[in-house]
Amino acid sequence: MPPPSYPIDSRACIPVRCGTRTEYVGLRTLLVNAHRIDDLALPLPPAQSALYRNLAPICARITGLDDPEMPLGAWLEHRKALLNRTDGFPAQQVHAYFDTDKYVFDLFHPHRPWLQDAALAAQCPKRSGINALVYGRPAGRNLAWFNGEHTDTDPQPLPTREALWHLLAHHSYGPAGRCRVRKAGSLSSGQAQAGPLRSTVSFHPHGSTLYETLLLHQIPYRGDGQDPDADKCPWEEPHAPDPVRVPPEVTWPGRLLTGRSLHAALLIPDADGEHVTDTHLTWATQHPKLPATDPYLVYDLDPAAPADRRRRPRRADADRAVWRDLDALLLAGDEHRPGCRPEAFTTLNSLPESVRARLRVRVCGFDQDGKVNNRIWYTALTPPIWVWAQEHDAAKATRIAHCRLAAESLAGTLHKAAGRAWKETTGRSRGQDSGGLWARQALAGYWPRAERAFWQLIDDERSARGVFAAEAIRALHQATAPALNHFHKAGPALARAVQALRAAGAPPSDTRRQPAGGAHAQP
């Protein structure tokens, strides 16, 4: 029997959405038919976000958008011309890229398995197990999300195409801390660093077809000069990276989007290659990660922080609705604002008007801690929002930012007021910042109300603070209504909380004046 093989360029391993159907295709078919495909349909948002990043440089290669010597104006015009095409990527160029002898897309290639290191079979004395790769399965001491039929003592093989999805997610969102010991030369370690996207939320421009989406993912070169042949994706390299040497500098676009993993992996297949039965998962380098700006992340700016920690990627938070990040996308970069627009969105104003009008944003977040614990992943798709961008409608963009800030401010006031009322009523406190039971319940009821109010407010001229104060009061009433019959101190304490919310919702020029709808808000 020949050795197992699984070439992802030809095997049907990537789920895509075509109308109401979900189909599985290889990378070749995906790119040749990208103009007929609506979107990727991976069931793991972290894997989908990672796959967008892996497809983007391939798209750049086959279209010539990866030329660092191309002037910005010419680059923008070239992309605009590509977006105006109706026949998608040229099939001949797609096949020419995948037919390049030096590039390997086989998951089980004996020497250069895709996004893996074959040397791990000799460098790692102990395997990691298949469960360590699969998010949600129990493995060792990690937290199991969905046990189902899976146990750490009886790991079940994983279909190879699903192993591919988890491999993509592992390289981007993998854990930090203990891993399988790897001995490379004189260097031996069992410690790994966190993946480059761990704990982050990504914002991907989304077009009407996958072809359009991949072109919207392109970013122009903004450096001071780069050798056109210097940039390589991992599968374009002649050999696996040396774990002892300092990693090569981050180049555009290949290494920036695909070559910053700090994890090394090796999948172990069954006899026919249709399933993965075991893995080696360990560290890729012990050197510090190289600085890089990911083009699909929002960076929050903290002027008071040390220079090397002033810009931090916005963390994923499953409790934070997507509308609360809209202003970071719509407002142009400003050193005085906390959020810096993702780089992929800085050139969207040069798009054809028809493309710009229907542009949406795919949000992919993975709520994790910085080490090993995974909370939950999530995804969302915004409505067309680019017509509200600051460059096109400054008043609407400013209004959206103002409404978002008002909602956040009233949430803070609600948390404090409800927490104070809880403590005054019960004499108990669950910690300085927890706010107690009422604060948690009131906030849980406030945010859905605030979201509905937000979408209404961006199209009218009511006082945002007044409207959100009224919603906060309603949420507080709903959360605390049962307590009025059980605690004799609840009434006065809650009255003071409502008074604080009304004051917070009043216009700054007259904090004693009650906003319309806020003074008489009833549950």
C-alpha positions in Angstrom: 0.0 0.0 0.0 1.4 3.5 -0.9 2.1 5.9 2.0 -0.9 8.0 3.0 -1.4 11.3 1.1 -3.9 14.1 1.5 -3.2 17.0 -0.9 -5.5 19.8 0.2 -5.3 21.6 -3.1 -7.3 18.8 -4.7 -9.0 16.9 -1.9 -12.5 18.2 -0.9 -11.6 19.5 2.5 -12.8 23.1 2.7 -16.6 23.7 3.3 -17.9 26.6 1.3 -21.4 28.1 1.0 -23.0 28.4 -2.4 -26.5 29.8 -2.0 -28.3 27.5 0.4 -25.9 24.6 -0.2 -22.7 23.7 1.6 -20.1 22.0 -0.5 -16.6 20.7 0.1 -13.8 21.7 -2.2 -10.0 21.7 -2.5 -8.0 24.9 -2.6 -7.8 24.8 -6.5 -11.5 24.5 -6.9 -12.1 27.1 -4.2 -10.0 29.7 -6.0 -11.0 28.9 -9.6 -14.7 29.1 -8.6 -14.3 31.9 -5.9 -16.6 34.2 -7.9 -19.4 31.6 -7.7 -18.9 30.9 -4.0 -20.6 33.0 -1.4 -18.2 32.4 1.5 -16.2 29.9 3.5 -18.3 27.8 5.8 -15.9 26.3 8.3 -17.8 25.4 11.6 -14.8 26.7 13.7 -14.6 30.6 13.5 -10.9 30.5 14.6 -10.1 28.1 11.7 -12.1 30.3 9.3 -10.2 33.4 10.4 -6.9 31.5 10.0 -7.9 30.3 6.6 -8.7 33.8 5.3 -5.1 34.7 6.3 -3.7 31.7 4.4 -5.7 32.3 1.3 -4.9 36.1 1.1 -1.2 35.7 0.1 -2.1 33.0 -2.4 -4.6 35.4 -3.9 -1.8 38.1 -3.9 0.6 35.7 -5.7 -1.8 34.8 -8.5 -2.9 38.4 -9.1 0.4 40.2 -8.8 -0.8 42.2 -5.8 2.3 40.9 -3.9 4.7 43.2 -5.7 6.4 45.4 -3.1 7.8 47.7 -5.9 4.3 48.6 -7.2 3.4 52.2 -6.4 0.4 52.5 -4.1 -1.7 54.2 -6.8 -1.0 51.5 -9.3 -1.7 48.8 -6.7 -5.1 50.3 -5.9 -6.0 50.6 -9.5 -5.0 47.0 -10.2 -7.2 45.8 -7.3 -10.1 47.9 -8.6 -9.7 46.3 -12.1 -9.7 42.9 -10.5 -12.9 43.7 -8.5 -14.6 44.7 -11.7 -14.0 41.3 -13.3 -16.9 39.0 -13.5 -14.9 35.8 -14.3 -12.9 35.5 -11.1 -9.3 34.4 -10.8 -7.7 33.2 -14.0 -7.8 29.4 -13.8 -4.5 29.1 -15.6 -2.7 31.2 -13.0 -4.4 29.3 -10.1 -3.2 26.0 -11.5 0.3 27.3 -12.3 0.7 28.3 -8.6 -0.4 25.0 -7.2 1.7 23.1 -9.8 4.9 24.8 -8.7 7.2 21.9 -7.9 8.7 23.7 -4.8 5.4 24.1 -3.1 3.9 21.3 -1.1 0.2 21.1 -0.1 0.1 17.5 1.1 -0.8 17.1 4.8 1.2 13.8 4.9 4.2 14.5 2.7 7.1 12.6 4.2 9.5 15.6 4.2 7.4 18.7 4.0 3.9 18.1 5.3 1.8 21.3 4.9 2.1 23.6 7.9 4.0 20.9 9.8 7.5 19.7 10.7 8.4 16.1 9.9 11.4 16.3 12.2 9.1 16.2 15.2 8.8 12.4 14.8 12.5 12.1 15.9 12.7 15.2 18.1 9.7 14.5 20.3 10.1 11.3 22.3 6.4 11.4 23.3 3.3 12.0 21.3 0.6 14.5 22.2 -2.5 12.6 21.3 -5.3 13.6 18.9 -7.4 15.1 21.6 -4.8 17.8 22.3 -5.3 19.1 18.8 -9.1 19.2 18.8 -10.7 22.1 20.6 -13.5 20.9 22.8 -12.1 17.4 23.5 -10.6 16.6 26.9 -6.9 16.2 27.0 -4.6 16.0 30.0 -5.6 18.7 32.5 -7.3 21.1 30.0 -10.9 22.1 30.3 -13.3 20.0 28.3 -16.1 22.0 26.7 -18.2 19.3 25.1 -17.3 15.8 26.4 -19.9 13.9 24.5 -18.5 10.5 23.7 -14.9 11.6 23.9 -12.5 10.7 26.7 -8.8 11.2 27.2 -8.4 7.5 27.8 -10.0 6.4 24.5 -9.3 9.1 21.9 -11.2 8.7 18.6 -9.6 9.3 15.2 -10.5 12.5 13.5 -11.5 12.9 9.8 -8.5 14.4 8.1 -10.4 17.4 6.7 -11.4 18.3 10.3 -7.9 17.8 11.5 -6.9 20.4 8.9 -9.3 22.9 10.4 -8.0 22.4 13.9 -4.4 22.6 12.7 -5.1 26.0 11.3 -6.7 27.1 14.5 -3.8 25.7 16.6 -1.2 27.6 14.7 -3.0 30.9 15.3 -4.7 30.5 18.7 -2.6 27.7 20.3 -1.8 27.8 24.1 1.2 28.9 26.1 2.9 26.9 28.7 3.7 23.2 29.0 3.8 21.1 25.8 5.6 18.0 24.7 9.4 18.1 25.1 11.2 18.8 21.9 15.0 18.3 21.6 16.6 20.1 18.6 20.4 19.9 18.7 21.5 21.0 22.1 18.2 22.8 22.8 15.6 20.9 24.8 12.4 22.4 26.1 8.8 21.7 27.0 7.5 25.2 27.0 5.6 26.9 24.2 4.5 30.5 23.6 0.9 31.6 22.8 -0.2 31.7 19.2 -0.1 35.1 17.5 -3.9 35.5 17.5 -4.6 34.0 20.9 -7.4 35.8 22.8 -8.1 38.2 19.9 -11.1 39.2 17.7 -10.6 39.5 13.9 -12.5 41.8 11.6 -12.6 40.5 8.0 -13.9 42.6 5.1 -16.7 40.6 3.5 -17.9 41.0 -0.1 -20.7 39.5 -2.1 -18.6 36.5 -3.3 -15.5 34.8 -1.9 -13.6 36.3 -4.9 -14.5 39.7 -3.8 -13.8 38.9 -0.1 -10.3 37.7 -0.9 -9.5 40.8 -2.9 -10.8 42.9 0.0 -8.3 41.1 2.3 -5.4 42.4 0.3 -3.2 45.1 1.8 -0.6 47.2 0.0 3.1 47.2 0.9 4.0 50.1 3.1 7.6 49.3 4.0 10.8 51.0 3.0 11.9 48.4 0.5 11.7 44.6 0.3 13.3 42.1 -2.0 10.4 40.8 -4.2 11.8 37.2 -3.6 12.3 37.5 0.1 8.7 36.8 1.2 7.8 33.2 1.7 4.8 31.3 3.0 5.7 28.2 5.0 4.7 25.9 2.2 6.8 27.9 -0.2 10.0 27.4 1.9 12.5 24.7 0.7 12.6 23.2 4.2 11.0 23.4 7.6 12.3 26.3 9.8 15.2 25.6 12.1 13.9 25.8 15.7 17.3 26.9 17.0 17.9 29.9 14.7 16.2 33.3 15.0 13.1 33.3 12.8 13.3 35.3 9.6 12.0 38.8 9.7 8.3 39.4 9.1 7.9 40.1 5.4 4.8 41.1 3.4 2.4 39.5 2.8 3.3 35.8 3.2 5.2 35.7 6.5 3.0 38.4 8.0 -0.2 36.4 7.5 1.0 32.8 7.5 4.6 32.6 9.0 4.3 33.8 12.5 3.2 30.6 14.3 5.1 29.8 17.5 3.9 26.2 17.5 5.1 23.1 15.6 2.9 20.2 14.7 2.9 16.9 13.0 -0.3 14.9 12.2 -0.1 11.1 12.3 -2.6 9.5 9.9 -4.1 6.0 9.6 -3.1 3.7 6.8 -5.2 5.3 4.1 -4.9 8.9 5.3 -8.6 9.5 5.8 -8.2 10.0 9.5 -5.7 11.4 11.9 -5.0 9.2 14.9 -2.3 11.0 16.8 -0.2 14.2 16.8 3.0 15.8 17.9 2.3 19.3 19.2 5.2 21.4 20.6 7.1 24.6 20.3 8.5 26.1 17.1 10.9 28.5 18.6 12.2 29.7 21.9 13.0 33.1 20.6 10.6 36.0 21.4 7.9 36.6 18.9 8.7 39.2 16.2 6.7 42.4 16.3 4.1 42.7 13.6 0.8 44.5 12.9 -1.9 42.1 11.9 -4.1 43.8 9.2 -7.4 42.3 10.5 -7.1 43.3 14.2 -8.2 46.4 16.0 -5.4 47.8 18.1 -6.3 49.7 21.3 -3.9 52.6 22.1 -2.9 53.4 25.7 -0.7 56.6 25.7 0.1 56.1 29.3 1.6 52.6 28.8 5.3 52.0 28.0 6.2 52.4 24.4 6.5 48.6 23.7 3.0 48.0 25.1 1.2 51.0 23.9 -0.6 49.2 21.1 -2.4 46.0 22.0 -4.8 43.9 19.9 -8.4 44.1 21.1 -9.2 41.0 23.1 -12.1 38.8 22.2 -15.0 39.0 24.6 -18.0 36.8 24.1 -20.1 39.1 26.3 -19.3 42.1 24.1 -21.8 42.6 21.2 -20.2 43.5 17.8 -22.0 46.9 17.5 -19.8 48.1 20.4 -16.8 47.8 18.0 -18.4 49.6 15.1 -16.8 53.0 15.7 -13.3 51.4 15.7 -13.9 50.3 12.1 -15.7 53.5 10.9 -13.4 56.2 12.3 -10.1 56.9 10.7 -7.0 56.4 12.8 -6.4 59.0 15.5 -3.9 59.0 18.3 -6.5 60.4 20.7 -8.9 57.5 20.1 -8.6 54.2 21.9 -9.1 52.0 18.9 -7.1 51.9 15.7 -8.9 50.8 12.5 -7.6 47.5 11.1 -5.0 48.1 8.3 -7.1 46.1 5.9 -9.8 48.8 6.1 -7.6 51.7 5.4 -7.7 51.4 1.6 -11.4 50.5 1.2 -12.3 54.0 0.1 -10.6 53.3 -3.3 -13.0 50.5 -4.0 -15.6 50.7 -6.8 -18.7 52.3 -5.4 -20.9 49.2 -5.9 -18.5 47.1 -3.9 -18.1 49.7 -1.1 -21.9 50.0 -0.8 -22.4 46.3 0.0 -19.2 45.8 2.1 -19.9 44.0 5.4 -17.6 42.7 8.1 -17.1 39.1 9.3 -16.2 39.1 12.9 -14.3 36.0 14.3 -13.4 36.0 18.0 -12.0 33.4 20.3 -12.5 34.3 24.0 -9.5 32.7 25.8 -7.1 33.5 28.5 -3.4 34.1 27.7 -2.4 30.6 28.6 -4.4 27.4 28.2 -8.1 28.0 29.0 -10.6 28.5 26.2 -13.9 30.0 27.0 -15.9 30.2 23.7 -15.5 31.2 20.1 -18.0 33.3 18.2 -18.7 34.9 14.8 -21.0 37.5 13.4 -21.7 39.3 10.2 -22.5 43.1 10.2 -24.9 44.8 7.8 -23.3 47.0 5.1 -21.5 49.6 7.2 -19.0 51.3 4.9 -21.4 54.0 3.8 -21.1 55.2 7.4 -17.3 55.5 7.4 -15.9 58.8 8.5 -14.6 59.5 5.0 -18.1 59.2 3.5 -20.4 60.4 6.3 -18.4 62.0 9.1 -21.6 63.1 10.9 -23.0 59.5 11.0 -19.6 58.0 12.0 -19.3 60.6 14.8 -22.9 59.9 15.9 -22.2 56.2 16.1 -19.1 56.8 18.2 -21.0 59.1 20.5 -23.8 56.6 21.0 -21.4 53.8 21.7 -19.5 55.9 24.3 -22.8 56.9 25.9 -23.9 53.3 26.1 -20.6 52.2 27.7 -20.8 55.2 30.2 -24.3 54.4 31.3 -23.4 50.7 31.7 -20.6 51.7 34.1 -23.0 53.9 36.1 -25.5 51.1 36.2 -22.9 48.7 37.5 -21.9 51.0 40.3 -25.4 52.1 41.2 -26.8 48.6 41.3 -23.8 47.3 43.2 -24.1 50.1 45.8 -27.8 49.4 46.2 -27.1 45.7 46.6 -24.6 46.4 49.4 -26.9 48.9 51.1 -29.8 46.4 51.0 -28.1 43.2 52.0 -24.9 44.3 53.7 -23.0 41.9 51.5 -20.4 42.4 48.8 -18.9 39.8 46.5 -15.7 41.8 46.1 -14.8 45.4 45.4 -15.5 45.3 41.7 -18.1 42.5 41.3 -21.1 44.7 42.0 -23.1 41.9 43.5 -26.1 40.0 42.1 -28.2 43.0 41.0 -25.3 44.5 39.0 -24.8 41.3 37.0 -28.5 40.8 36.4 -29.1 44.5 35.5 -26.3 44.5 33.0 -27.4 41.3 31.5 -30.8 42.9 30.8 -29.3 46.3 29.9 -27.1 45.3 26.9 -29.8 43.8 24.7 -31.9 46.9 25.4 -29.0 49.2 24.6 -28.3 47.4 21.3 -31.9 48.0 20.1 -31.7 51.6 21.3 -28.3 52.1 19.5 -29.6 51.1 16.1 -32.5 53.6 16.5 -30.4 56.4 17.9 -28.0 56.5 14.9 -30.9 57.8 12.8 -32.4 60.3 15.1 -31.4 63.3 17.3 -32.5 62.2 20.7 -30.0 62.5 23.6 -28.1 59.3 23.6 -27.3 59.5 27.3 -30.9 60.1 28.1 -32.1 57.1 26.1 -29.5 54.8 27.5 -30.2 56.0 31.0 -33.9 55.2 30.5 -32.9 51.7 29.3 -30.6 51.2 32.3 -33.4 52.2 34.7 -35.8 49.7 33.0 -33.1 47.0 33.3 -32.5 47.7 36.9 -36.3 47.7 37.7 -36.6 44.3 35.9 -33.7 42.8 37.8 -34.7 44.0 41.2 -38.5 43.8 41.2 -38.7 40.6 43.2 -36.4 42.1 45.9 -38.8 44.8 46.9 -41.1 42.3 48.7 -38.2 40.6 50.5 -35.9 43.4 51.6 -37.3 46.4 53.5 -34.1 48.5 52.6 -34.4 47.8 48.9 -36.9 50.6 48.0 -34.7 53.5 49.3 -31.5 52.0 48.0 -32.9 51.4 44.5 -34.4 54.9 44.5 -31.0 56.3 45.0 -29.7 54.1 42.2 -32.3 55.4 39.8 -31.5 58.9 40.8 -27.8 58.3 40.0 -28.8 56.9 36.6 -31.0 59.9 35.8 -28.2 62.3 36.7 -25.8 60.4 34.5 -28.3 60.6 31.6 -28.9 64.4 32.0 -27.2 66.8 29.5 -23.8 67.9 30.9 -24.9 71.6 31.0 -27.6 70.7 33.6 -27.1 67.5 35.5 -30.3 68.2 37.5 -32.5 68.2 34.4 -34.0 64.8 33.6 -33.7 63.6 30.0 -36.8 62.9 28.0 -38.1 59.5 28.8 -35.6 59.0 31.6 -37.3 60.6 34.5 -40.5 58.7 34.3 -39.1 55.4 32.9 -41.0 52.5 34.3 -40.1 48.8 34.1 
